[in-house]
Amino acid sequence: MHDFDIRPWGEWQVLDEGEGFKVKRIVVRPHQRLSHQTHEHRAENWVVAKGTCTAVIDGEVVVARAGESIYVEIGQAHRITNAHDELLVIVEVQLGAYTGEDDICRLEDDYGRAEVASA
């Protein structure tokens, strides 16, 4: 059915996708963070469904709680962090001509994954 993957920081699942968009449910375990990364072909809108997201967008720290959202433009360096003791759940809407998992350029990664690879 829909793509799903377990990562060192948590997991993601594709909820829907079509031409020019993809919707994911992202779960970040307590005190974990995704790689610091950019995308060449897509923007992302993150809606926090549960918990508190502490994000870095082009060097600026942005905090969003349940019901709030963060927008990341194409090419902006970004990172999602869960600095708290409860799960962080985000609904991510990717918008762009290409939303493949290989549109990630990792700038830094806590888990030793390659700089250019999938999420």
Stockholm file with secondary structure:
# STOCKHOLM 1.0

chainA/1-119         MHDFDIRPWGEWQVLDEGEGFKVKRIVVRPHQRLSHQTHEHRAENWVVAKGTCTAVIDGEVVVARAGESIYVEIGQAHRITNAHDELLVIVEVQLGAYTGEDDICRLEDDYGRAEVASA
#=GR chainA/1-119 SS CCCEEEETTEEEEEEEEETTEEEEEEEECTTEECCEEECSSEEEEEEEEESEEEEEETTEEEEEETTCEEEECTTCCEEEEECSSSCEEEEEEEEESCCCTTCCEEEECTTCCCSBSCC
#=GC SS_cons         CCCEEEETTEEEEEEEEETTEEEEEEEECTTEECCEEECSSEEEEEEEEESEEEEEETTEEEEEETTCEEEECTTCCEEEEECSSSCEEEEEEEEESCCCTTCCEEEECTTCCCSBSCC
//
